[in-house]
Amino acid sequence: MIDDRDYVGYGANPPNPQWPGGARIAVNINLNFEGGGERPVMDGDGASEGVLNDIGFPSLPGVRSPMVESVFEYGSRVGGWRLLRLFRKFGVKVCLLVVAKAAERNPELARAFVEDGHEIVSHGYRWLDYQSMPEEVEREHVRLGIETIERVAGVRPVGWMTGRPGANTRRLHLELVGFLYDRDSLNDELHDRLFRGAVRRRRRPSEADVAGTARPSDRPPGPDHRARQVARSRHRP
């Protein structure tokens, strides 16, 4: 196996990202939209969701967990709308990390975020662990995730955050091209740029290197994102 990991990065001379207005820091808020994309028994899964459900209930084989289901439903029914109103009130733009099945089950909420100018990131077709998933199954999920989000929300995701990616995840997304960043990558503040279906490796800091980056927090805000926000916050609408 080839060691393709980069432990050096930009080293002692990171480039100046040139944030708008001479800002010294960019803050990114990520909002996870997962309710309806997690594992429920009624969708044919072997057990209810047992990860990050905030209440500590274990998942039992073949048994529904109404309380866990209600935790995921809350964000889609109430929490997402409440946060949207707050973002609107204070003029804050966020990155909405959308699980495609969640958006399909509440398209009105997904479209409301788009209409308010928030950025859409693919959070996968379903909120599953892809580390051991067969490559062909994951490839189909990647395709379905992008197509479903585009159909439901009316826009194509500009990046992806699988959450529990496997060794094939980045390559399978790059096969579809059209992405600006890999949000699953956490190894830098200014990441490699996704460029024409490939990853531009670090050579030397340059303006091109920071024009597009691997995480929303690392990219200079576009015209529709006056204030990009860094504190990764985890809410689940």
MIVO-320315 format. One line per 5 residues: number of its first residue (from 1); their letters; for each residue x, y, z of C-alpha. Coordinates in pm, 1 decimal, always signed. Layout:
NUM	a	X/Y/Z  ...
END
This chain:
1	middr	+0.0/+0.0/+0.0  +136.0/+341.5/-98.8  +168.7/+597.6/+179.2  -0.3/+904.7/+29.4  -44.2/+1092.1/+356.3
6	dyvgy	+95.8/+1444.3/+391.4  +240.0/+1530.9/+732.3  +406.8/+1856.9/+624.7  +137.6/+2073.1/+466.9  +227.9/+2439.2/+433.6
11	ganpp	+476.6/+2412.9/+717.5  +621.5/+2733.7/+858.9  +495.9/+2949.9/+569.7  +118.5/+2923.1/+531.8  -33.3/+3144.7/+260.9
16	npqwp	-240.1/+3450.4/+337.0  -601.4/+3348.6/+262.6  -690.4/+3715.5/+200.7  -1023.2/+3715.6/+377.4  -1260.6/+3989.6/+258.5
21	ggari	-1225.2/+4321.5/+437.1  -887.9/+4221.6/+576.6  -1051.6/+3991.0/+831.5  -806.6/+3787.4/+1037.6  -1031.3/+3487.5/+1089.6
26	avnin	-1320.5/+3318.7/+910.7  -1584.7/+3141.3/+1114.2  -1783.9/+2854.5/+967.0  -2106.2/+2714.4/+1107.4  -2205.6/+2367.6/+991.9
31	lnfeg	-2560.4/+2251.2/+1051.2  -2631.8/+1878.6/+1012.9  -2968.1/+1786.7/+856.6  -2997.4/+1414.1/+933.1  -3346.6/+1336.8/+1063.6
36	ggerp	-3496.8/+1068.6/+840.4  -3161.9/+954.6/+705.7  -3052.9/+756.6/+1010.5  -3114.1/+384.0/+1069.7  -3473.3/+299.3/+1164.1
41	vmdgd	-3609.6/-53.8/+1167.2  -3908.4/+56.7/+956.5  -3668.9/+136.1/+668.8  -3544.5/-220.1/+668.2  -3240.0/-167.5/+887.6
46	gaseg	-3150.2/-439.2/+1132.7  -3161.5/-204.7/+1431.7  -3246.5/+152.0/+1525.9  -2979.0/+421.9/+1523.9  -2736.4/+392.6/+1813.2
51	vlndi	-2481.8/+664.1/+1728.6  -2500.4/+1028.9/+1838.5  -2862.4/+1008.8/+1943.2  -2790.7/+1221.7/+2253.4  -2985.0/+998.2/+2494.0
56	gfpsl	-2757.2/+695.4/+2523.3  -3008.4/+431.4/+2420.0  -2845.4/+119.1/+2274.8  -2974.1/-12.6/+1943.7  -3132.1/-357.0/+1968.4
61	pgvrs	-3160.5/-599.3/+1675.1  -3501.4/-579.9/+1509.1  -3649.2/-346.2/+1771.5  -3779.3/+5.3/+1704.3  -3675.7/+279.3/+1944.9
66	pmves	-3952.1/+543.8/+1947.4  -3749.9/+777.1/+2168.2  -3446.7/+768.5/+1939.6  -3670.8/+820.2/+1636.8  -3824.0/+1123.7/+1806.8
71	vfeyg	-3477.8/+1272.1/+1869.9  -3406.3/+1272.9/+1497.1  -3757.0/+1396.4/+1412.6  -3724.5/+1699.3/+1641.6  -3464.5/+1875.3/+1431.6
76	srvgg	-3658.8/+1832.6/+1110.6  -3990.6/+1934.9/+1266.4  -3878.1/+2215.8/+1498.3  -3505.9/+2273.2/+1543.8  -3422.1/+2345.5/+1180.5
81	wrllr	-3692.4/+2610.2/+1147.8  -3593.1/+2774.0/+1476.2  -3228.4/+2797.2/+1368.8  -3327.8/+2925.4/+1025.6  -3516.0/+3211.1/+1188.9
86	lfrkf	-3213.2/+3293.6/+1404.5  -2978.3/+3290.4/+1105.0  -3217.9/+3515.6/+917.9  -3249.1/+3757.2/+1210.7  -2871.9/+3802.9/+1247.6
91	gvkvc	-2777.6/+3779.1/+879.6  -2570.1/+3462.3/+930.8  -2499.2/+3221.2/+645.8  -2419.3/+2857.7/+722.9  -2327.9/+2533.9/+548.0
96	llvva	-2619.5/+2292.3/+563.1  -2486.6/+1935.2/+564.9  -2778.1/+1751.6/+406.4  -2849.2/+1379.7/+424.6  -3045.4/+1319.1/+105.4
101	kaaer	-3314.4/+1101.7/+264.5  -3367.8/+1365.3/+534.1  -3422.0/+1633.9/+269.4  -3653.4/+1402.7/+77.3  -3868.5/+1360.8/+386.3
106	npela	-3883.9/+1733.5/+458.0  -3817.8/+1913.3/+126.9  -3972.2/+2236.5/+250.6  -3697.7/+2282.5/+508.9  -3421.1/+2206.2/+259.0
111	rafve	-3559.5/+2456.5/+7.4  -3601.5/+2721.9/+276.9  -3228.1/+2711.1/+353.9  -3147.0/+2738.5/-16.7  -3383.2/+3033.3/-60.9
116	dghei	-3210.5/+3213.4/+227.0  -2872.3/+3175.0/+56.0  -2715.6/+2904.8/+271.8  -2460.9/+2667.7/+121.0  -2559.5/+2305.3/+59.9
121	vshgy	-2317.4/+2020.4/+133.0  -2390.9/+1653.1/+72.2  -2401.0/+1451.1/+393.1  -2457.8/+1130.5/+196.9  -2761.9/+945.6/+73.5
126	rwldy	-2822.6/+807.5/+422.7  -2646.2/+866.9/+753.4  -2455.1/+539.1/+759.7  -2107.7/+407.1/+832.7  -1931.4/+368.6/+496.1
131	qsmpe	-1602.2/+233.0/+626.4  -1689.8/-128.9/+548.6  -1953.5/-78.3/+279.3  -1884.2/-250.1/-56.3  -1749.7/-5.6/-314.1
136	evere	-2032.6/-52.1/-563.6  -2296.3/+7.4/-296.4  -2120.7/+323.0/-180.1  -2082.5/+443.6/-539.9  -2459.4/+411.2/-585.7
141	hvrlg	-2523.0/+595.7/-258.1  -2292.5/+879.2/-363.9  -2480.6/+914.2/-691.5  -2823.1/+891.6/-528.4  -2725.2/+1141.8/-262.5
146	ietie	-2620.5/+1409.0/-509.8  -2914.4/+1349.0/-743.4  -3169.7/+1344.8/-461.6  -3042.9/+1665.7/-302.1  -3037.7/+1842.4/-638.1
151	rvagv	-3390.9/+1725.5/-716.3  -3532.3/+1814.7/-374.4  -3342.8/+2134.4/-293.0  -3297.5/+2262.4/-647.5  -2919.7/+2304.6/-620.1
156	rpvgw	-2622.4/+2071.9/-647.4  -2409.2/+2030.9/-332.4  -2075.1/+2212.0/-357.5  -1892.9/+1976.9/-121.1  -1945.3/+1659.3/+77.1
161	mtgrp	-1920.1/+1542.9/+437.7  -1993.9/+1172.8/+466.2  -1918.4/+1172.4/+837.8  -1798.4/+813.3/+850.7  -1610.8/+783.0/+522.0
166	gantr	-1422.0/+480.6/+397.1  -1107.9/+446.8/+189.9  -1306.4/+485.1/-135.1  -1525.8/+781.0/-39.2  -1319.4/+1068.0/-179.1
171	rlhle	-1242.3/+888.2/-504.7  -1608.6/+799.8/-559.7  -1712.9/+1163.5/-515.6  -1439.6/+1286.8/-747.3  -1566.4/+1052.4/-1017.1
176	lvgfl	-1875.1/+1276.0/-1033.5  -1664.2/+1598.2/-1034.7  -1806.4/+1943.2/-963.3  -1711.6/+1967.5/-594.3  -1516.1/+2247.1/-428.6
181	ydrds	-1410.5/+2070.6/-110.4  -1395.5/+1750.4/+89.5  -1543.3/+1831.9/+430.9  -1437.4/+1490.2/+562.6  -1076.3/+1611.9/+554.1
186	lndel	-969.7/+1757.0/+889.3  -592.8/+1773.0/+845.4  -539.3/+2146.3/+792.4  -687.2/+2494.9/+808.7  -610.4/+2560.1/+442.2
191	hdrlf	-657.8/+2235.1/+257.7  -568.8/+2104.5/-85.0  -793.2/+2232.5/-356.7  -1021.5/+1993.9/-543.1  -939.9/+2072.5/-902.8
196	rgavr	-1095.9/+1923.9/-1215.7  -1179.4/+1594.3/-1052.4  -846.8/+1554.9/-873.6  -668.1/+1684.3/-568.1  -402.0/+1946.9/-623.5
201	rrrrp	-121.6/+1852.5/-390.3  +62.5/+2113.5/-187.9  +376.2/+2246.1/-351.5  +407.7/+2605.4/-249.5  +166.3/+2860.6/-108.8
206	seadv	+3.5/+3057.4/-384.1  -311.9/+3249.5/-448.7  -443.8/+2955.2/-648.6  -396.3/+2724.7/-353.3  -632.4/+2927.0/-136.7
211	agtar	-889.2/+3020.1/-399.9  -1080.0/+2699.7/-321.7  -1017.8/+2471.4/-31.1  -1121.5/+2146.2/+124.2  -1343.4/+2284.8/+394.6
216	psdrp	-1603.3/+2563.2/+394.5  -1420.1/+2742.0/+676.1  -1108.0/+2764.3/+461.1  -1253.8/+2929.0/+153.3  -1282.8/+3306.2/+118.6
221	pgpdh	-1651.1/+3396.1/+130.5  -1823.8/+3428.5/-202.9  -2060.7/+3710.7/-291.0  -2353.0/+3528.6/-129.4  -2158.7/+3444.8/+185.2
226	rarqv	-2062.4/+3774.6/+342.3  -1980.1/+3617.5/+674.1  -1856.3/+3260.0/+671.8  -1856.0/+3126.0/+1007.0  -1539.9/+2825.3/+1221.1
231	arsrh	-1685.7/+2689.6/+1507.5  -1807.5/+2355.6/+1403.0  -2142.2/+2335.1/+1570.0  -2345.1/+2020.4/+1563.6  -2718.7/+2060.6/+1549.5
236	rp	-2941.3/+1806.3/+1390.4  -3239.8/+1953.2/+1197.7
END
